[in-house]
Amino acid sequence: MPPDAPVIEARHLTRHYGSQAVVQDVSFTLQAGETLVLLGPSGCGKTTLLRMLNRLIEPDAGTVVINGQDVRQQRPEQLRRGIGYVIQQVGLLPHYTVAENVAVVPQLLGHPPAQVAARTEELLRRLHLPPERYARQYPHQLSGGQQQRVGLARALAADPPIILLDEPFGALDPITRVSIRREFRELPELRRKTVVLVTHDVTEAFELADRILLLNAGQTQQLGTPHELLFRPANDFVRQFFEDERLGLQLRTLRLADVLTAGFSASQSDDSSIYQSATNILTPNATIQAALELLSQASTTAAQPLPEPTVWVSAPANRPDLAPVPLTYATLMAAFGRAVQQLSAA
Ligand SMILES: Nc1ncnc2c1ncn2[C@@H]1O[C@H](COP(=O)(O)OP(=O)(O)OP(=O)(O)O)[C@@H](O)[C@H]1O
């Protein structure tokens, strides 16, 4: 297969229950390493669509092609061993220890015991479940968040190139949810994997997705990057769907580089000596949200050398000759407002 061949191709997938078409003619293509989020209101067909990818549900029409092969040409059990699957209910085996739960798939695949043990230990450590404390515990001895991490470790254990996740953080309280989501996003393992994740949480979708497939009543409303859905909605449904959270989503989606169009200058700024000692430094790739968070921390630190809380945006990596830009709340919000206006009008 050519190196840029898609990992997953869903072609015209359709599924009915009785006379109700719960997924209607949905298509998408995913490249290696991409994360697609299936988003939409309750009952719009997200789970049905996800489960067609690993043949837990068979489509009435359409095909799923994984690594160039129609999934119907593979036995479902074989297919599923190559695809990690995480669900909200976690589904850990209650009479197996944490380590045994994580090792299930690699053992089924016949991996050597020493390799399975090493992999289990590594994953538990990476997911903040020190094996010396947790490996021999049983699922009922863990909190919901810890069980969720074990579920994720289990899905990653055999290092499958594809991971499907169905509301993986859905059962968690909001604070645990945010912190696990952050851990999840920063897991180096997942960067290389092709991920399809179901959620109805808009913020979660925007935080995790490379692209979002927004569904309503089984039909694709829009498939695109978070930026495209927010600033180029395909129809009124898409526009309405994000209305309540628009500002928060804009703050998370726009990056400093998007709003600082005229900000960098070739001359060294007067403040450059302050920049040299500053700790509040962001790259142009940071989101407006990240800049606001840093500004809010800066406002609580007493030793501000400048009269107002300030963060610095370093010059783009390819232009080290440019001076860093200092930003206060006022200058950041003015730049953000201008960018939103331009993007919305364009
Ligand atoms: N086994 C089934 N038999 C009959 N109808 C079903 C079955 N499974 C799902 N449905 C229906 O299909 C539609 C889509 O369900 P699905 O679970 O895919 O939606 P969803 O978007 O994942 O919803 P939620 O966000 O609430 O989990 C719903 O109307 C549901 O009632």
The ligand as an SDF file (V2000), in Angstrom:
LIG
                    3D

 31 33  0  0  0  0  0  0  0  0999 V2000
  -30.4300   -2.5220   18.7490 N   0  0  0  0  0  0  0  0  0  0  0  0
  -31.2540   -1.5290   18.4290 C   0  0  0  0  0  0  0  0  0  0  0  0
  -32.5440   -1.7230   18.1150 N   0  0  0  0  0  0  0  0  0  0  0  0
  -33.3710   -0.7190   17.7610 C   0  0  0  0  0  0  0  0  0  0  0  0
  -32.9910    0.5870   17.6920 N   0  0  0  0  0  0  0  0  0  0  0  0
  -31.7260    0.8590   18.0060 C   0  0  0  0  0  0  0  0  0  0  0  0
  -30.7880   -0.1690   18.3750 C   0  0  0  0  0  0  0  0  0  0  0  0
  -29.5860    0.4300   18.6090 N   0  0  0  0  0  0  0  0  0  0  0  0
  -29.7610    1.7420   18.4090 C   0  0  0  0  0  0  0  0  0  0  0  0
  -31.0410    2.0140   18.0380 N   0  0  0  0  0  0  0  0  0  0  0  0
  -31.5940    3.3330   17.7140 C   0  0  0  0  0  0  0  0  0  0  0  0
  -30.7620    3.9310   16.7440 O   0  0  0  0  0  0  0  0  0  0  0  0
  -30.5980    5.3160   16.9700 C   0  0  0  0  0  0  0  0  0  0  0  0
  -29.1300    5.6460   17.0580 C   0  0  0  0  0  0  0  0  0  0  0  0
  -28.5800    5.0470   18.2160 O   0  0  0  0  0  0  0  0  0  0  0  0
  -27.0420    5.2590   18.6160 P   0  0  0  0  0  0  0  0  0  0  0  0
  -26.7960    4.5210   19.8880 O   0  0  0  0  0  0  0  0  0  0  0  0
  -26.1910    4.9400   17.4620 O   0  0  0  0  0  0  0  0  0  0  0  0
  -27.0260    6.8300   18.8540 O   0  0  0  0  0  0  0  0  0  0  0  0
  -25.9530    7.7380   19.6070 P   0  0  0  0  0  0  0  0  0  0  0  0
  -25.7820    8.9540   18.7700 O   0  0  0  0  0  0  0  0  0  0  0  0
  -24.7260    6.9480   19.8990 O   0  0  0  0  0  0  0  0  0  0  0  0
  -26.7110    8.1080   20.9440 O   0  0  0  0  0  0  0  0  0  0  0  0
  -26.1640    8.4630   22.4470 P   0  0  0  0  0  0  0  0  0  0  0  0
  -25.3350    9.7080   22.3090 O   0  0  0  0  0  0  0  0  0  0  0  0
  -27.4380    8.7020   23.1900 O   0  0  0  0  0  0  0  0  0  0  0  0
  -25.3830    7.2840   22.9120 O   0  0  0  0  0  0  0  0  0  0  0  0
  -31.3910    5.6250   18.2390 C   0  0  0  0  0  0  0  0  0  0  0  0
  -32.6390    6.1440   17.8580 O   0  0  0  0  0  0  0  0  0  0  0  0
  -31.5500    4.2790   18.8920 C   0  0  0  0  0  0  0  0  0  0  0  0
  -32.7400    4.2250   19.6270 O   0  0  0  0  0  0  0  0  0  0  0  0
  1  2  1  0
  2  3  1  0
  2  7  2  0
  3  4  2  0
  4  5  1  0
  5  6  2  0
  6  7  1  0
  6 10  1  0
  7  8  1  0
  8  9  2  0
  9 10  1  0
 10 11  1  0
 11 12  1  0
 11 30  1  0
 12 13  1  0
 13 14  1  0
 13 28  1  0
 14 15  1  0
 15 16  1  0
 16 17  2  0
 16 18  1  0
 16 19  1  0
 19 20  1  0
 20 21  2  0
 20 22  1  0
 20 23  1  0
 23 24  1  0
 24 25  2  0
 24 26  1  0
 24 27  1  0
 28 29  1  0
 28 30  1  0
 30 31  1  0
M  END
$$$$
